[in-house]
Amino acid sequence: MTLGISILTLVLADALEAGRDAVIRLGIHQSQAYRRAMLFVGGAAILFAYGWTVNRPPWDFGCLLGLYVVFFFLIAQLISYLVFHQKQSPAVMIGGILIGSGGIVISAFP
């Protein structure tokens, strides 16, 4: 598996993981029982898709973990902003810089 395909697969897995969390959160705050149940079932299906996506490729996941964490942080913050209309605080931005820095170190020096 090439590095480009590995990175795209990680981004997809992160999108599924963060998206699943958002779907479950929407379900928790849903007042209609049918919609709540559908969101929970959707979240479970996304969990399966995430697990398959992240575990199927024959890669050294430990070496790619740094990039995985960085992509998860970025996607989670994007979902937080777009779906839940939450602005990122300076602390979150500083933490994001640290996460990005750590991801670079982990990926560059396995």
C-alpha positions as CSV (number, residue, x, y, z in Angstrom):
1,M,0.0,0.0,0.0
2,T,1.5,3.3,-1.0
3,L,1.8,6.2,1.4
4,G,-0.8,8.2,-0.5
5,I,-3.4,5.4,-0.3
6,S,-2.5,4.9,3.4
7,I,-3.1,8.6,4.1
8,L,-6.4,8.6,2.3
9,T,-7.5,5.5,4.1
10,L,-6.5,7.1,7.5
11,V,-8.5,10.2,6.5
12,L,-11.5,8.1,5.6
13,A,-11.2,6.1,8.9
14,D,-11.0,9.4,10.9
15,A,-14.0,10.8,9.1
16,L,-16.0,7.7,9.9
17,E,-14.8,7.7,13.6
18,A,-15.6,11.4,14.1
19,G,-18.7,11.2,12.1
20,R,-20.0,8.3,14.1
21,D,-19.5,10.3,17.3
22,A,-21.5,13.2,15.8
23,V,-24.3,10.9,14.7
24,I,-24.5,9.3,18.2
25,R,-24.5,12.8,19.8
26,L,-27.3,13.9,17.5
27,G,-29.2,10.8,18.5
28,I,-28.8,11.4,22.2
29,H,-30.2,14.9,21.8
30,Q,-33.1,13.8,19.5
31,S,-36.5,14.0,21.1
32,Q,-38.3,11.7,18.7
33,A,-37.8,8.1,19.5
34,Y,-37.8,6.8,15.9
35,R,-35.2,9.4,14.8
36,R,-33.1,8.6,17.9
37,A,-33.2,4.9,17.1
38,M,-32.3,5.5,13.5
39,L,-29.4,7.7,14.5
40,F,-28.2,5.0,16.9
41,V,-28.4,2.3,14.3
42,G,-26.6,4.6,11.8
43,G,-23.9,5.2,14.4
44,A,-23.5,1.4,14.9
45,A,-23.2,0.9,11.1
46,I,-20.6,3.7,10.9
47,L,-18.7,2.0,13.7
48,F,-18.5,-1.2,11.7
49,A,-17.4,0.7,8.6
50,Y,-14.7,2.5,10.7
51,G,-13.4,-0.8,12.2
52,W,-13.2,-2.5,8.8
53,T,-11.5,0.5,7.2
54,V,-8.8,1.0,9.8
55,N,-8.1,-2.7,10.3
56,R,-8.3,-4.1,6.8
57,P,-5.1,-2.7,5.2
58,P,-1.9,-4.6,5.8
59,W,0.0,-1.6,7.4
60,D,2.1,-0.9,10.4
61,F,-0.6,1.1,12.2
62,G,1.9,2.2,14.9
63,C,3.9,4.1,12.3
64,L,0.9,5.8,11.0
65,L,-0.6,6.6,14.4
66,G,0.8,10.1,14.5
67,L,-1.0,11.0,11.3
68,Y,-4.1,9.3,12.4
69,V,-4.4,11.4,15.6
70,V,-3.7,14.6,13.6
71,F,-6.4,13.8,11.0
72,F,-8.8,12.8,13.7
73,F,-8.3,16.1,15.6
74,L,-8.7,18.2,12.4
75,I,-11.9,16.3,11.3
76,A,-13.4,16.4,14.7
77,Q,-12.9,20.2,15.0
78,L,-14.4,20.6,11.5
79,I,-17.4,18.6,12.4
80,S,-17.7,20.5,15.7
81,Y,-17.7,23.8,13.9
82,L,-19.9,22.8,10.9
83,V,-22.5,20.5,12.6
84,F,-22.6,21.8,16.2
85,H,-21.6,25.4,15.5
86,Q,-19.0,25.4,18.2
87,K,-16.1,27.8,17.8
88,Q,-12.6,26.6,18.8
89,S,-11.1,28.3,21.8
90,P,-7.5,29.4,21.9
91,A,-6.7,26.4,24.2
92,V,-8.1,24.1,21.5
93,M,-6.0,25.8,18.8
94,I,-2.8,25.6,20.9
95,G,-3.6,22.0,21.7
96,G,-4.1,21.4,18.0
97,I,-0.7,22.8,17.3
98,L,0.8,20.5,19.8
99,I,-1.1,17.5,18.4
100,G,0.1,18.4,14.9
101,S,3.7,18.7,16.1
102,G,3.5,15.4,17.9
103,G,2.0,13.7,14.8
104,I,4.9,15.0,12.7
105,V,7.5,13.7,15.2
106,I,5.8,10.3,15.4
107,S,5.5,10.0,11.6
108,A,8.9,11.3,10.8
109,F,10.9,9.3,13.4
110,P,9.2,5.9,13.7
